């Protein structure tokens, strides 16, 4: 049995993305092999104060609540864990999540427990949270296998001292919910959608929009407010944080997924864009080539407005190329199914 422990986050809670959904879906599809647990989000953005002192107290109390909830999970696991069972933690090296606490508590009573862990924070964030290699080593000393969703993160973790044979490069899944079965649209004018907040270069995105006044951009702000950045642009529609079905509809009406990124190690935006059949225009950074290739993506220089503009204009003027890339994108997404993720785990467990 693999016991899956996820951290619920407010931005992906109860939708078809995120680690909580993956864990629940694995349990639903393969109940013989998985049991899922999730730690609630006790520090949602919408309830956190902007006052620094109050926010600090709120975060402290949220961590306390998470630990108390984790104690209940640990208590149940200690009564059910058997030899060769695996405890699989999906938010490791995230200090806001109690995953290290859960490992330490279980080991007090069952020191031979097998622990696997997923790390999916970009190196820049890990550098900020773990300035010393010894800190990462301490967190990892009881983890048997460390999973990443991209080779760039695997290489980074090895550079911080993890043995190569301990690190497994896996992939970020995409659910069938995002498989666009309506077929590729042929819009009169090419529609470009930009999504995501994590490690995005919004200033460069603004310059790309400015340089392409004849192209319409739908920009999903998520939890950010970008009105000041894109004020005065007639070719932009700004979308606030919206429910998942509405976001999916915006994607369905688009042709190109524009990803202007500082880094990526596998993300919901990339894999869902592929599944929706969008041609990909991406910064050539991080692990993006683990997910996209020249058949479905145009890779751009990350500081060059001209590089991105050239890619968008090429797809706008060559509709056959656009349609071919959209078809290839959806085909590529089939490599990242939950079924394939399950099979990969079973091969490792055996």
Secondary structure, 3 states (H helix, E strand, C coil): CEEEEEECCCCCCCCCCCHHHHHHHHHHHCCCCEEEEEECCCCCHHHCCCCHHHHHHHHHHHHHHHHHHHHHHHHHHHHHCCCCCEEEECCCCCCCCCHHHHHHHHHHHCCCCEEEEECCCCHHHHHHHCCCHHHHHHHHCCCCEEEECCHHHHHHHHHCCCCHHHEEECCCCCCHHHCCCCCCCCCCCCEEEECCCCCECHHHHHHHHHHCCCCEEEEEEECCCCCCCCCCCCCEEEEECCCHHHHHHHHHCCCEEEECECCCCCCHHHHHHHHCCCEEEEECCCCHHHCCCCCCEEEECCCCHHHHHHHHHHHHHCHHHHHHHHHHHHHHHHHHCHHHHHHHHHHHHC
